Amino acid sequence: MAVHDGMTGSRGESGASALQRALSAESAANLGRLGRAVQRALAGLRGIPEDQTAAREDAEYACAEAVWYYFVQREACGLARHDSVIETYEIPAPVLAKVGARRPAALKRT
């Protein structure tokens, strides 16, 4: 009969390693969710014609925010280089230029 001492998980691991495993799993799941958000934002941007500059600018800021959240989560997971992500997702330069920036108040559309 196995005795449960409250310090080990079902795999015979310590409480700390079980917690670390759970945190790693949650970080990976969140990274996936944020990656899908980037894909959706980029798809929305790509669906806006070039001549609709106001709509495109709004979409660029939305994309930049999604990319920023994704980059921050990647860095929290120890993935500091983003070159491959930028290439894989084909993130346009105008979006990258807005990552981490907030739309100036004078340009906000409500």
Secondary structure by P-SEA (a helix, b strand, c coil): ccccccccccccccaaaaaaaaaaaaaaaaaaaaaaaaaaaaaaaaaccccaaaaaaaaaaaaaaaaaaaaaaaaaacccccaaaaaaacccaaaaaacccccccccccc
